[in-house]
Amino acid sequence: MDFRLKVFYTVALRLNFTKAATELYISQPAVSKHIQELEETYKTKLFERNGSKIALTPAGEILLKHTKNIFEIYREIDFDMSSFINERQGLLRLGASTTIAQYLISPVLARFHQKQKDIKVNLLNGNTEQIENALINKEIEIGIVEGQSKNQSIKYIPFLKDELVLVCNTKNPLVQQNEISLEDLKTMKFITRERGSGTLEVIEFALKQIGFKITDLQIEMQLGSTESIKSYLLNSDCFAFMSIHAVDKELKNNELMVLDVENLCVERYFYIITLLGKSDSLSELFIQNIAAYYNLEL
């Protein structure tokens, strides 16, 4: 039954029998057989089939909810029982928004792995909205995000301060100015992140405090990653608000430059997020490691 539930869970997430078979290292007919046996056990259809496309039925949605809970309990059992023999084992599913995943979390993961070699970490990368949704849907146990929004079902733990700075190519004519005025902002061309990005959300909030809307800026393009924005800036006269952590290398190499903006300081915290009222030993262990790495009290 456990393996059948694993097959069902994989198909439910991928909504594709072929992808599920590949992921589970079994044949597609074997996947179909396991699903059919589950449907016979519960005497109800779990998937609606429309040609090559499938979707969960209401019964399938209920079984998916229970399956997530079952696997979460198994994961906690594996970790808690392994601690009795001083061989901590288990799987930690971690989510991090783009800036954090690319520039901050890797050294923490490396240090964690050195101490806990038998704990496997799966890292999901996405924007803040995607990571929060993954946490709510129990696809991850911990998220690390940026942003101003607060979901009522999520616990937010501030752990690291960040500053968003205005940057551009060092060849841009405006680098000669000591300070960018608020009126200058309206004439400049910007590259921003996509909707759902925590960075964009923070920028919008900061601009609102000085009487600006994001629509007051000339947005040349929205791009889905920090790296793509940096590459665009290096090949254009555009501007972008970016995390100081994200442009450290380019500033040192004199490829990008920070510009001061009149009466504008954009600061934020990165947050560790967990489901409200939900805690487990493995997640707590990882949070302790983050705190130790950054010398913080969380």
Phi and psi restraints in degrees (value plus and minus 20) as a CYANA .aco file:
   2 ASP   PHI     -79.1   -39.1
   2 ASP   PSI     -64.7   -24.7
   3 PHE   PHI     -90.1   -50.1
   3 PHE   PSI     -56.7   -16.7
   4 ARG   PHI     -80.8   -40.8
   4 ARG   PSI     -61.1   -21.1
   5 LEU   PHI     -84.9   -44.9
   5 LEU   PSI     -55.8   -15.8
   6 LYS   PHI     -85.6   -45.6
   6 LYS   PSI     -60.4   -20.4
   7 VAL   PHI     -83.5   -43.5
   7 VAL   PSI     -67.4   -27.4
   8 PHE   PHI     -78.9   -38.9
   8 PHE   PSI     -65.2   -25.2
   9 TYR   PHI     -80.4   -40.4
   9 TYR   PSI     -63.4   -23.4
  10 THR   PHI     -86.3   -46.3
  10 THR   PSI     -63.8   -23.8
  11 VAL   PHI     -84.3   -44.3
  11 VAL   PSI     -60.5   -20.5
  12 ALA   PHI     -83.9   -43.9
  12 ALA   PSI     -56.0   -16.0
  13 LEU   PHI     -95.2   -55.2
  13 LEU   PSI     -60.9   -20.9
  14 ARG   PHI    -107.7   -67.7
  14 ARG   PSI     -44.2    -4.2
  15 LEU   PHI      29.7    69.7
  15 LEU   PSI      22.4    62.4
  16 ASN   PHI    -179.7  -139.7
  16 ASN   PSI      98.9   138.9
  17 PHE   PHI     -86.8   -46.8
  17 PHE   PSI     -58.4   -18.4
  18 THR   PHI     -86.0   -46.0
  18 THR   PSI     -65.6   -25.6
  19 LYS   PHI     -84.3   -44.3
  19 LYS   PSI     -58.5   -18.5
  20 ALA   PHI     -84.5   -44.5
  20 ALA   PSI     -61.7   -21.7
  21 ALA   PHI     -81.6   -41.6
  21 ALA   PSI     -63.7   -23.7
  22 THR   PHI     -82.7   -42.7
  22 THR   PSI     -63.4   -23.4
  23 GLU   PHI     -86.9   -46.9
  23 GLU   PSI     -54.1   -14.1
  24 LEU   PHI    -114.2   -74.2
  24 LEU   PSI     -22.4    17.6
  25 TYR   PHI      39.3    79.3
  25 TYR   PSI      19.9    59.9
  26 ILE   PHI    -150.9  -110.9
  26 ILE   PSI     151.0   191.0
  27 SER   PHI     -99.8   -59.8
  27 SER   PSI     139.6   179.6
  28 GLN   PHI     -84.1   -44.1
  28 GLN   PSI     -60.9   -20.9
  29 PRO   PHI     -78.7   -38.7
  29 PRO   PSI     -54.1   -14.1
  30 ALA   PHI     -86.6   -46.6
  30 ALA   PSI     -59.1   -19.1
  31 VAL   PHI     -80.7   -40.7
  31 VAL   PSI     -69.0   -29.0
  32 SER   PHI     -79.3   -39.3
  32 SER   PSI     -59.9   -19.9
  33 LYS   PHI     -83.6   -43.6
  33 LYS   PSI     -64.3   -24.3
  34 HIS   PHI     -84.4   -44.4
  34 HIS   PSI     -61.5   -21.5
  35 ILE   PHI     -85.3   -45.3
  35 ILE   PSI     -62.1   -22.1
  36 GLN   PHI     -82.1   -42.1
  36 GLN   PSI     -60.7   -20.7
  37 GLU   PHI     -87.0   -47.0
  37 GLU   PSI     -56.9   -16.9
  38 LEU   PHI     -84.5   -44.5
  38 LEU   PSI     -62.5   -22.5
  39 GLU   PHI     -84.7   -44.7
  39 GLU   PSI     -54.4   -14.4
  40 GLU   PHI     -90.4   -50.4
  40 GLU   PSI     -57.9   -17.9
  41 THR   PHI     -81.7   -41.7
  41 THR   PSI     -64.9   -24.9
  42 TYR   PHI    -115.1   -75.1
  42 TYR   PSI     -21.6    18.4
  43 LYS   PHI      35.3    75.3
  43 LYS   PSI      19.3    59.3
  44 THR   PHI    -176.8  -136.8
  44 THR   PSI     134.5   174.5
  45 LYS   PHI     -96.3   -56.3
  45 LYS   PSI     118.1   158.1
  46 LEU   PHI    -122.3   -82.3
  46 LEU   PSI     -43.6    -3.6
  47 PHE   PHI    -152.4  -112.4
  47 PHE   PSI     121.6   161.6
  48 GLU   PHI    -112.1   -72.1
  48 GLU   PSI     110.5   150.5
  49 ARG   PHI    -130.4   -90.4
  49 ARG   PSI     105.1   145.1
  50 ASN   PHI    -150.2  -110.2
  50 ASN   PSI      69.3   109.3
  51 GLY   PHI      47.5    87.5
  51 GLY   PSI    -143.4  -103.4
  52 SER   PHI    -108.5   -68.5
  52 SER   PSI     -27.1    12.9
  53 LYS   PHI    -118.0   -78.0
  53 LYS   PSI     125.5   165.5
  54 ILE   PHI    -151.3  -111.3
  54 ILE   PSI     136.6   176.6
  55 ALA   PHI    -166.6  -126.6
  55 ALA   PSI     132.9   172.9
  56 LEU   PHI     -91.5   -51.5
  56 LEU   PSI     118.6   158.6
  57 THR   PHI    -100.8   -60.8
  57 THR   PSI     150.0   190.0
  58 PRO   PHI     -74.8   -34.8
  58 PRO   PSI     -58.7   -18.7
  59 ALA   PHI     -85.4   -45.4
  59 ALA   PSI     -58.1   -18.1
  60 GLY   PHI     -84.0   -44.0
  60 GLY   PSI     -58.1   -18.1
  61 GLU   PHI     -82.2   -42.2
  61 GLU   PSI     -62.6   -22.6
  62 ILE   PHI     -84.9   -44.9
  62 ILE   PSI     -64.3   -24.3
  63 LEU   PHI     -84.8   -44.8
  63 LEU   PSI     -56.7   -16.7
  64 LEU   PHI     -82.3   -42.3
  64 LEU   PSI     -62.7   -22.7
  65 LYS   PHI     -79.4   -39.4
  65 LYS   PSI     -67.1   -27.1
  66 HIS   PHI     -88.4   -48.4
  66 HIS   PSI     -56.3   -16.3
  67 THR   PHI     -84.2   -44.2
  67 THR   PSI     -61.8   -21.8
  68 LYS   PHI     -78.7   -38.7
  68 LYS   PSI     -63.5   -23.5
  69 ASN   PHI     -84.5   -44.5
  69 ASN   PSI     -61.1   -21.1
  70 ILE   PHI     -82.5   -42.5
  70 ILE   PSI     -68.1   -28.1
  71 PHE   PHI     -86.9   -46.9
  71 PHE   PSI     -50.2   -10.2
  72 GLU   PHI     -87.5   -47.5
  72 GLU   PSI     -60.6   -20.6
  73 ILE   PHI     -84.9   -44.9
  73 ILE   PSI     -64.0   -24.0
  74 TYR   PHI     -78.3   -38.3
  74 TYR   PSI     -62.0   -22.0
  75 ARG   PHI     -82.6   -42.6
  75 ARG   PSI     -62.1   -22.1
  76 GLU   PHI     -88.3   -48.3
  76 GLU   PSI     -58.9   -18.9
  77 ILE   PHI     -80.8   -40.8
  77 ILE   PSI     -67.6   -27.6
  78 ASP   PHI     -77.4   -37.4
  78 ASP   PSI     -64.5   -24.5
  79 PHE   PHI     -90.4   -50.4
  79 PHE   PSI     -68.0   -28.0
  80 ASP   PHI     -83.9   -43.9
  80 ASP   PSI     -59.4   -19.4
  81 MET   PHI     -92.4   -52.4
  81 MET   PSI     -54.0   -14.0
  82 SER   PHI     -87.6   -47.6
  82 SER   PSI     -45.4    -5.4
  83 SER   PHI     -88.0   -48.0
  83 SER   PSI     -39.8     0.2
  84 PHE   PHI     -91.2   -51.2
  84 PHE   PSI     -41.8    -1.8
  85 ILE   PHI    -130.3   -90.3
  85 ILE   PSI      -0.9    39.1
  86 ASN   PHI      34.6    74.6
  86 ASN   PSI      10.9    50.9
  87 GLU   PHI    -149.1  -109.1
  87 GLU   PSI      55.1    95.1
  88 ARG   PHI     -81.5   -41.5
  88 ARG   PSI     101.9   141.9
  89 GLN   PHI    -149.7  -109.7
  89 GLN   PSI     137.7   177.7
  90 GLY   PHI     133.4   173.4
  90 GLY   PSI    -197.6  -157.6
  91 LEU   PHI    -144.2  -104.2
  91 LEU   PSI     107.0   147.0
  92 LEU   PHI    -133.2   -93.2
  92 LEU   PSI     102.7   142.7
  93 ARG   PHI    -120.6   -80.6
  93 ARG   PSI      93.7   133.7
  94 LEU   PHI    -134.8   -94.8
  94 LEU   PSI     122.0   162.0
  95 GLY   PHI    -142.6  -102.6
  95 GLY   PSI     121.0   161.0
  96 ALA   PHI    -160.8  -120.8
  96 ALA   PSI     116.8   156.8
  97 SER   PHI     -90.2   -50.2
  97 SER   PSI     143.9   183.9
  98 THR   PHI     -73.6   -33.6
  98 THR   PSI     -72.4   -32.4
  99 THR   PHI     -78.7   -38.7
  99 THR   PSI     -63.5   -23.5
 100 ILE   PHI     -88.1   -48.1
 100 ILE   PSI     -64.3   -24.3
 101 ALA   PHI     -82.2   -42.2
 101 ALA   PSI     -57.7   -17.7
 102 GLN   PHI    -102.5   -62.5
 102 GLN   PSI     -51.8   -11.8
 103 TYR   PHI    -143.2  -103.2
 103 TYR   PSI     -33.2     6.8
 104 LEU   PHI    -144.5  -104.5
 104 LEU   PSI     -53.4   -13.4
 105 ILE   PHI    -105.2   -65.2
 105 ILE   PSI     -45.5    -5.5
 106 SER   PHI     -77.3   -37.3
 106 SER   PSI     -67.4   -27.4
 107 PRO   PHI     -83.9   -43.9
 107 PRO   PSI     -51.7   -11.7
 108 VAL   PHI     -86.1   -46.1
 108 VAL   PSI     -63.7   -23.7
 109 LEU   PHI     -83.8   -43.8
 109 LEU   PSI     -59.9   -19.9
 110 ALA   PHI     -83.4   -43.4
 110 ALA   PSI     -64.1   -24.1
 111 ARG   PHI     -84.7   -44.7
 111 ARG   PSI     -60.8   -20.8
 112 PHE   PHI     -82.6   -42.6
 112 PHE   PSI     -62.2   -22.2
 113 HIS   PHI     -86.3   -46.3
 113 HIS   PSI     -55.3   -15.3
 114 GLN   PHI     -81.5   -41.5
 114 GLN   PSI     -55.7   -15.7
 115 LYS   PHI    -106.2   -66.2
 115 LYS   PSI     -53.5   -13.5
 116 GLN   PHI    -147.3  -107.3
 116 GLN   PSI      53.5    93.5
 117 LYS   PHI     -86.5   -46.5
 117 LYS   PSI     -42.9    -2.9
 118 ASP   PHI    -115.7   -75.7
 118 ASP   PSI     -15.0    25.0
 119 ILE   PHI    -119.8   -79.8
 119 ILE   PSI     102.6   142.6
 120 LYS   PHI    -111.8   -71.8
 120 LYS   PSI     115.9   155.9
 121 VAL   PHI    -137.8   -97.8
 121 VAL   PSI     104.7   144.7
 122 ASN   PHI    -123.2   -83.2
 122 ASN   PSI     105.9   145.9
 123 LEU   PHI    -128.4   -88.4
 123 LEU   PSI     101.9   141.9
 124 LEU   PHI    -119.3   -79.3
 124 LEU   PSI     109.3   149.3
 125 ASN   PHI    -131.2   -91.2
 125 ASN   PSI     114.9   154.9
 126 GLY   PHI    -192.3  -152.3
 126 GLY   PSI    -197.8  -157.8
 127 ASN   PHI     -99.2   -59.2
 127 ASN   PSI     153.8   193.8
 128 THR   PHI     -76.8   -36.8
 128 THR   PSI     -64.2   -24.2
 129 GLU   PHI     -80.7   -40.7
 129 GLU   PSI     -62.6   -22.6
 130 GLN   PHI     -86.0   -46.0
 130 GLN   PSI     -58.8   -18.8
 131 ILE   PHI     -88.7   -48.7
 131 ILE   PSI     -61.5   -21.5
 132 GLU   PHI     -82.6   -42.6
 132 GLU   PSI     -60.9   -20.9
 133 ASN   PHI     -84.8   -44.8
 133 ASN   PSI     -59.3   -19.3
 134 ALA   PHI     -83.5   -43.5
 134 ALA   PSI     -57.5   -17.5
 135 LEU   PHI     -86.5   -46.5
 135 LEU   PSI     -65.9   -25.9
 136 ILE   PHI     -82.6   -42.6
 136 ILE   PSI     -56.7   -16.7
 137 ASN   PHI    -104.0   -64.0
 137 ASN   PSI     -13.7    26.3
 138 LYS   PHI      39.5    79.5
 138 LYS   PSI      14.5    54.5
 139 GLU   PHI    -109.3   -69.3
 139 GLU   PSI     -36.3     3.7
 140 ILE   PHI    -158.7  -118.7
 140 ILE   PSI     142.4   182.4
 141 GLU   PHI    -119.2   -79.2
 141 GLU   PSI     -52.5   -12.5
 142 ILE   PHI    -154.3  -114.3
 142 ILE   PSI     123.0   163.0
 143 GLY   PHI    -145.5  -105.5
 143 GLY   PSI     135.1   175.1
 144 ILE   PHI    -150.0  -110.0
 144 ILE   PSI      96.7   136.7
 145 VAL   PHI    -157.0  -117.0
 145 VAL   PSI     149.5   189.5
 146 GLU   PHI    -141.9  -101.9
 146 GLU   PSI     142.1   182.1
 147 GLY   PHI     117.0   157.0
 147 GLY   PSI     147.1   187.1
 148 GLN   PHI    -119.6   -79.6
 148 GLN   PSI     -44.3    -4.3
 149 SER   PHI     -90.0   -50.0
 149 SER   PSI     131.4   171.4
 150 LYS   PHI    -151.9  -111.9
 150 LYS   PSI      99.2   139.2
 151 ASN   PHI    -108.0   -68.0
 151 ASN   PSI     114.3   154.3
 152 GLN   PHI     -82.6   -42.6
 152 GLN   PSI     -44.6    -4.6
 153 SER   PHI    -114.6   -74.6
 153 SER   PSI     -14.7    25.3
 154 ILE   PHI    -137.8   -97.8
 154 ILE   PSI     119.3   159.3
 155 LYS   PHI    -113.5   -73.5
 155 LYS   PSI     105.8   145.8
 156 TYR   PHI    -128.3   -88.3
 156 TYR   PSI     103.9   143.9
 157 ILE   PHI    -135.9   -95.9
 157 ILE   PSI      87.0   127.0
 158 PRO   PHI     -87.5   -47.5
 158 PRO   PSI     114.4   154.4
 159 PHE   PHI    -156.1  -116.1
 159 PHE   PSI     -39.1     0.9
 160 LEU   PHI    -170.7  -130.7
 160 LEU   PSI     109.6   149.6
 161 LYS   PHI    -104.4   -64.4
 161 LYS   PSI     124.6   164.6
 162 ASP   PHI    -155.9  -115.9
 162 ASP   PSI     135.7   175.7
 163 GLU   PHI    -144.8  -104.8
 163 GLU   PSI     114.0   154.0
 164 LEU   PHI    -116.0   -76.0
 164 LEU   PSI     103.6   143.6
 165 VAL   PHI    -137.3   -97.3
 165 VAL   PSI     134.0   174.0
 166 LEU   PHI    -104.4   -64.4
 166 LEU   PSI     102.4   142.4
 167 VAL   PHI    -147.4  -107.4
 167 VAL   PSI     136.3   176.3
 168 CYS   PHI    -175.8  -135.8
 168 CYS   PSI     151.6   191.6
 169 ASN   PHI     -79.8   -39.8
 169 ASN   PSI     121.1   161.1
 170 THR   PHI     -86.2   -46.2
 170 THR   PSI     -34.2     5.8
 171 LYS   PHI    -110.3   -70.3
 171 LYS   PSI     -21.8    18.2
 172 ASN   PHI     -85.8   -45.8
 172 ASN   PSI     113.9   153.9
 173 PRO   PHI     -76.7   -36.7
 173 PRO   PSI     -50.2   -10.2
 174 LEU   PHI     -93.7   -53.7
 174 LEU   PSI     -27.3    12.7
 175 VAL   PHI     -87.7   -47.7
 175 VAL   PSI     -35.2     4.8
 176 GLN   PHI     -94.4   -54.4
 176 GLN   PSI     -39.2     0.8
 177 GLN   PHI     -97.8   -57.8
 177 GLN   PSI     120.7   160.7
 178 ASN   PHI     -89.9   -49.9
 178 ASN   PSI     -52.4   -12.4
 179 GLU   PHI    -172.4  -132.4
 179 GLU   PSI     122.1   162.1
 180 ILE   PHI    -111.5   -71.5
 180 ILE   PSI     107.1   147.1
 181 SER   PHI    -101.7   -61.7
 181 SER   PSI     143.2   183.2
 182 LEU   PHI     -83.5   -43.5
 182 LEU   PSI     -53.5   -13.5
 183 GLU   PHI     -88.3   -48.3
 183 GLU   PSI     -53.6   -13.6
 184 ASP   PHI     -79.5   -39.5
 184 ASP   PSI     -57.4   -17.4
 185 LEU   PHI     -76.1   -36.1
 185 LEU   PSI     -54.6   -14.6
 186 LYS   PHI     -91.3   -51.3
 186 LYS   PSI     -40.2    -0.2
 187 THR   PHI    -118.4   -78.4
 187 THR   PSI     -28.9    11.1
 188 MET   PHI    -110.8   -70.8
 188 MET   PSI     133.3   173.3
 189 LYS   PHI    -119.2   -79.2
 189 LYS   PSI     111.3   151.3
 190 PHE   PHI    -136.7   -96.7
 190 PHE   PSI     130.7   170.7
 191 ILE   PHI    -131.7   -91.7
 191 ILE   PSI     110.8   150.8
 192 THR   PHI    -148.7  -108.7
 192 THR   PSI     146.8   186.8
 193 ARG   PHI     -96.6   -56.6
 193 ARG   PSI     151.4   191.4
 194 GLU   PHI     -99.9   -59.9
 194 GLU   PSI     145.6   185.6
 195 ARG   PHI     -79.6   -39.6
 195 ARG   PSI     120.1   160.1
 196 GLY   PHI      78.5   118.5
 196 GLY   PSI     -32.6     7.4
 197 SER   PHI     -96.5   -56.5
 197 SER   PSI     113.1   153.1
 198 GLY   PHI     -85.8   -45.8
 198 GLY   PSI     -54.5   -14.5
 199 THR   PHI     -81.6   -41.6
 199 THR   PSI     -66.8   -26.8
 200 LEU   PHI     -82.0   -42.0
 200 LEU   PSI     -59.1   -19.1
 201 GLU   PHI     -82.6   -42.6
 201 GLU   PSI     -61.6   -21.6
 202 VAL   PHI     -87.6   -47.6
 202 VAL   PSI     -61.1   -21.1
 203 ILE   PHI     -81.6   -41.6
 203 ILE   PSI     -65.4   -25.4
 204 GLU   PHI     -79.1   -39.1
 204 GLU   PSI     -62.5   -22.5
 205 PHE   PHI     -84.4   -44.4
 205 PHE   PSI     -63.4   -23.4
 206 ALA   PHI     -86.3   -46.3
 206 ALA   PSI     -61.2   -21.2
 207 LEU   PHI     -84.1   -44.1
 207 LEU   PSI     -56.7   -16.7
 208 LYS   PHI     -81.5   -41.5
 208 LYS   PSI     -53.3   -13.3
 209 GLN   PHI     -86.9   -46.9
 209 GLN   PSI     -42.3    -2.3
 210 ILE   PHI    -129.8   -89.8
 210 ILE   PSI      -1.6    38.4
 211 GLY   PHI      61.2   101.2
 211 GLY   PSI       0.2    40.2
 212 PHE   PHI    -129.0   -89.0
 212 PHE   PSI     131.4   171.4
 213 LYS   PHI    -132.5   -92.5
 213 LYS   PSI     134.5   174.5
 214 ILE   PHI     -81.1   -41.1
 214 ILE   PSI     -48.3    -8.3
 215 THR   PHI     -93.5   -53.5
 215 THR   PSI     -32.5     7.5
 216 ASP   PHI     -93.8   -53.8
 216 ASP   PSI     -38.5     1.5
 217 LEU   PHI    -108.7   -68.7
 217 LEU   PSI     131.7   171.7
 218 GLN   PHI    -105.9   -65.9
 218 GLN   PSI      80.7   120.7
 219 ILE   PHI    -108.3   -68.3
 219 ILE   PSI      90.1   130.1
 220 GLU   PHI     -96.7   -56.7
 220 GLU   PSI     -56.4   -16.4
 221 MET   PHI    -183.0  -143.0
 221 MET   PSI     128.8   168.8
 222 GLN   PHI    -128.7   -88.7
 222 GLN   PSI     109.6   149.6
 223 LEU   PHI    -143.3  -103.3
 223 LEU   PSI     133.4   173.4
 224 GLY   PHI    -111.1   -71.1
 224 GLY   PSI     -16.6    23.4
 225 SER   PHI    -170.2  -130.2
 225 SER   PSI     135.7   175.7
 226 THR   PHI     -85.0   -45.0
 226 THR   PSI     -60.6   -20.6
 227 GLU   PHI     -82.6   -42.6
 227 GLU   PSI     -59.5   -19.5
 228 SER   PHI     -87.5   -47.5
 228 SER   PSI     -54.2   -14.2
 229 ILE   PHI     -85.9   -45.9
 229 ILE   PSI     -65.4   -25.4
 230 LYS   PHI     -80.8   -40.8
 230 LYS   PSI     -63.3   -23.3
 231 SER   PHI     -82.3   -42.3
 231 SER   PSI     -60.1   -20.1
 232 TYR   PHI     -83.8   -43.8
 232 TYR   PSI     -64.1   -24.1
 233 LEU   PHI     -80.8   -40.8
 233 LEU   PSI     -59.0   -19.0
 234 LEU   PHI     -87.1   -47.1
 234 LEU   PSI     -35.2     4.8
 235 ASN   PHI    -140.6  -100.6
 235 ASN   PSI       2.6    42.6
 236 SER   PHI    -175.5  -135.5
 236 SER   PSI     156.6   196.6
 237 ASP   PHI    -122.0   -82.0
 237 ASP   PSI       4.4    44.4
 238 CYS   PHI    -103.4   -63.4
 238 CYS   PSI     153.6   193.6
 239 PHE   PHI    -149.0  -109.0
 239 PHE   PSI     139.3   179.3
 240 ALA   PHI    -175.1  -135.1
 240 ALA   PSI     126.9   166.9
 241 PHE   PHI    -110.0   -70.0
 241 PHE   PSI     102.0   142.0
 242 MET   PHI    -157.3  -117.3
 242 MET   PSI     135.7   175.7
 243 SER   PHI     -82.3   -42.3
 243 SER   PSI     116.6   156.6
 244 ILE   PHI     -80.6   -40.6
 244 ILE   PSI     -49.2    -9.2
 245 HIS   PHI     -87.1   -47.1
 245 HIS   PSI     -50.3   -10.3
 246 ALA   PHI     -98.5   -58.5
 246 ALA   PSI     -42.0    -2.0
 247 VAL   PHI    -133.0   -93.0
 247 VAL   PSI      -7.1    32.9
 248 ASP   PHI     -75.0   -35.0
 248 ASP   PSI     -68.3   -28.3
 249 LYS   PHI     -84.6   -44.6
 249 LYS   PSI     -63.9   -23.9
 250 GLU   PHI     -87.0   -47.0
 250 GLU   PSI     -53.3   -13.3
 251 LEU   PHI     -88.8   -48.8
 251 LEU   PSI     -62.5   -22.5
 252 LYS   PHI     -85.0   -45.0
 252 LYS   PSI     -54.1   -14.1
 253 ASN   PHI    -106.5   -66.5
 253 ASN   PSI     -16.2    23.8
 254 ASN   PHI      38.7    78.7
 254 ASN   PSI      17.3    57.3
 255 GLU   PHI    -117.5   -77.5
 255 GLU   PSI     -55.8   -15.8
 256 LEU   PHI    -141.5  -101.5
 256 LEU   PSI     138.8   178.8
 257 MET   PHI    -156.3  -116.3
 257 MET   PSI     123.8   163.8
 258 VAL   PHI    -108.6   -68.6
 258 VAL   PSI     113.9   153.9
 259 LEU   PHI    -132.5   -92.5
 259 LEU   PSI     114.6   154.6
 260 ASP   PHI     -99.1   -59.1
 260 ASP   PSI     119.1   159.1
 261 VAL   PHI    -134.9   -94.9
 261 VAL   PSI     112.9   152.9
 262 GLU   PHI     -75.1   -35.1
 262 GLU   PSI     104.1   144.1
 263 ASN   PHI      37.7    77.7
 263 ASN   PSI       6.0    46.0
 264 LEU   PHI    -150.3  -110.3
 264 LEU   PSI      99.1   139.1
 265 CYS   PHI    -150.8  -110.8
 265 CYS   PSI      98.3   138.3
 266 VAL   PHI    -129.0   -89.0
 266 VAL   PSI      81.7   121.7
 267 GLU   PHI    -138.4   -98.4
 267 GLU   PSI     135.8   175.8
 268 ARG   PHI    -176.6  -136.6
 268 ARG   PSI     150.0   190.0
 269 TYR   PHI    -131.4   -91.4
 269 TYR   PSI     127.5   167.5
 270 PHE   PHI    -106.0   -66.0
 270 PHE   PSI     124.8   164.8
 271 TYR   PHI    -142.1  -102.1
 271 TYR   PSI     117.9   157.9
 272 ILE   PHI    -106.3   -66.3
 272 ILE   PSI     110.2   150.2
 273 ILE   PHI    -142.3  -102.3
 273 ILE   PSI     118.7   158.7
 274 THR   PHI    -156.7  -116.7
 274 THR   PSI     144.6   184.6
 275 LEU   PHI     -88.0   -48.0
 275 LEU   PSI     116.7   156.7
 276 LEU   PHI     -80.6   -40.6
 276 LEU   PSI     108.5   148.5
 277 GLY   PHI      58.4    98.4
 277 GLY   PSI     -14.4    25.6
 278 LYS   PHI    -139.4   -99.4
 278 LYS   PSI     102.3   142.3
 279 SER   PHI    -164.9  -124.9
 279 SER   PSI     128.3   168.3
 280 ASP   PHI    -163.1  -123.1
 280 ASP   PSI     142.9   182.9
 281 SER   PHI     -82.6   -42.6
 281 SER   PSI     -60.2   -20.2
 282 LEU   PHI     -88.2   -48.2
 282 LEU   PSI     -62.2   -22.2
 283 SER   PHI     -82.5   -42.5
 283 SER   PSI     -62.9   -22.9
 284 GLU   PHI     -82.3   -42.3
 284 GLU   PSI     -58.8   -18.8
 285 LEU   PHI     -82.0   -42.0
 285 LEU   PSI     -62.8   -22.8
 286 PHE   PHI     -87.7   -47.7
 286 PHE   PSI     -60.8   -20.8
 287 ILE   PHI     -82.1   -42.1
 287 ILE   PSI     -58.8   -18.8
 288 GLN   PHI     -81.9   -41.9
 288 GLN   PSI     -56.9   -16.9
 289 ASN   PHI     -89.2   -49.2
 289 ASN   PSI     -56.7   -16.7
 290 ILE   PHI     -82.3   -42.3
 290 ILE   PSI     -65.5   -25.5
 291 ALA   PHI     -81.8   -41.8
 291 ALA   PSI     -61.3   -21.3
 292 ALA   PHI     -87.3   -47.3
 292 ALA   PSI     -58.9   -18.9
 293 TYR   PHI     -84.1   -44.1
 293 TYR   PSI     -62.6   -22.6
 294 TYR   PHI    -115.0   -75.0
 294 TYR   PSI     -13.3    26.7
 295 ASN   PHI      35.4    75.4
 295 ASN   PSI      31.9    71.9
 296 LEU   PHI    -139.8   -99.8
 296 LEU   PSI     140.3   180.3
 297 GLU   PHI    -128.2   -88.2
 297 GLU   PSI      93.2   133.2
